[in-house]
């Protein structure tokens, strides 16, 4: 497991200030990410928000300047924690600390800690139950969305500022979105001759569209471009902006290029979705390659049966991988479902 540790400093006990040692990790990381590496290996280059709440509440700050603290990492300074400096906008101070400090309240209440990633300043106005999110159309601007699962059960509840020793908090972040991976290879390449010889086919767009097989005017599946997210439960609120189709664009060069040019090696493109149930074959994907829109791929409901057989659909934190061969026609070669997200994709690299 990837552990990110911030060291503590001496604190002035006479002011009832107690340092809190923070450790963060990502649930569902492959083995190669489990070394003690910090920085760009964590979501959004090591950016997350922390709400320090009065114990037993999720709407009351333990201290006003610790309501949506920003935790971030830089190569020169390591981990730093930035307190709120503007109580109107929620903007944080320009100077950070290598730990957070709990200061005693007049009522001697202890503190609960809640965390989410990546940090969003505007989350200050609504609190941890309504974190704003937006799914960008450009793959280079998409970011992961995570929350610290059971973060008041795994050692982050009832932290006492009057403690005589330094405290610790553990955040085990879980993915909130569903991740879709589309892998493409050619039926032939330069080594075998035939279609595709000497040509690179750049995928530049993926679009998912809602289709109503029953023509009853509705679908169970939902697509969202924005809304708010509950970092306490890991669920999406019902205030999202619904759309009938959702697209993601890819560049023809650079880190996110999806260049299909081999019969033996897959080129992979990714898409994130707000998790959704499906009741029928109601999600259709199209791919644009070298300016040409390939024939649609209709996702079968049967391919999205949960492993406990309780329902059908895309689940939070799961990665769905679909394989295709391009050979004058797009052939579907099968799929896999996993709760392990590949290193370097969305939540585990700076994008």
GISULMO-V231109 format. One record per pair of residues at least 24 apart in sequence whose C-alpha atoms are under 7 Angstrom apart, sorted by the first residue. I is the first residue (numbers start at 1). J is the second residue. Records with the same first field share a line. If there is no record, write none. Layout:
# GISULMO-V231109
I: J  J
This chain:
# GISULMO-V231109
1: 25  26  34
2: 26  33  34  35  36  37
3: 36
4: 38
6: 79  98  99
7: 98  99
8: 98  99
16: 103  104  161  162
17: 101  102  103  104  161
18: 101  102  103  161  163  166
19: 99  100  101  102  166  167
20: 99  100  101  166  167  168  169
21: 99  167  168  169
22: 168  169  170
23: 169  170  171
24: 170  171  172
25: 171  172  173
26: 172  173  174
27: 172  173  174
28: 339  340  341
29: 340  341
30: 340  341  342  343
33: 343
39: 73  74
40: 348  349  350
41: 348  349
42: 347  348  349
43: 117  118  144  347  348  349  350
44: 118  143  347  349  350  351
45: 73  349  350
46: 72  73
47: 71  72  73  117  118  119
48: 72  115  116  117  118  119
49: 115  116  117  118  119
50: 113  114  115  116
51: 113  114  115  128
52: 111  112  113  114
53: 111  112  113
54: 109  110  111  112
55: 109  110  111  112  158
59: 127
62: 111
67: 124
68: 124
70: 119
90: 121  122  124
91: 121
102: 161
103: 161
104: 161  162
110: 158  159  160  161
111: 157  158  159  160
112: 152  156  157  158  159
113: 151  152  156  157
114: 148  151
115: 147  148
116: 146  147  148  231
117: 145  146  147
118: 145
128: 230  231  232
129: 229  230  231  232
130: 228  229  230
131: 228  229  230  231
132: 227  228  229
133: 226  227  228  229
134: 225  226  227
135: 225  226
137: 247  248  249
138: 248  249  250
139: 248  249  250
140: 256  351
141: 351
142: 351
143: 346  347  351
144: 346  347
145: 175  176  177
146: 173  174  175  176
147: 173  174  175  231  234
148: 172  173  174
149: 173  174
174: 317
175: 316  317
176: 234  316  317
177: 272  273  274  275  316  317
178: 272  273  274  275  314  315  316  317  318  319
179: 271  272  273  318  319  320
180: 270  271  272  319  320  321
181: 268  269  270  271  320  321  322
182: 268  269  270  321  322  323
183: 266  267  268  269  322  323  324
184: 260  266  267  268  323  324  325  326
185: 260  261  262  263  264  265  266  267  324  325  326
186: 260  261  262  263  325  326  327
187: 263  325  326  327
188: 263
189: 261  262  263
195: 327
199: 261
200: 259  260  261
201: 259  260  261  289  290
202: 252  258  259  260  289  290
203: 250  258  259  287  288  289  290
204: 249  250  251  252  288  289
205: 247  248  249  250  287  288
206: 247  248  249  285  286  287  288
207: 245  246  247  248  285  286  287
208: 245  246  247  283  284  285  286
209: 244  245  246  283  284  285
210: 244  245  282  283  284
211: 282  283  284
212: 282
213: 281  282
219: 282
220: 277  278  279
221: 276  277  278
222: 276
223: 274
224: 274
275: 314  315  316
276: 313  314  315
277: 312  313  314
278: 312  313
279: 312
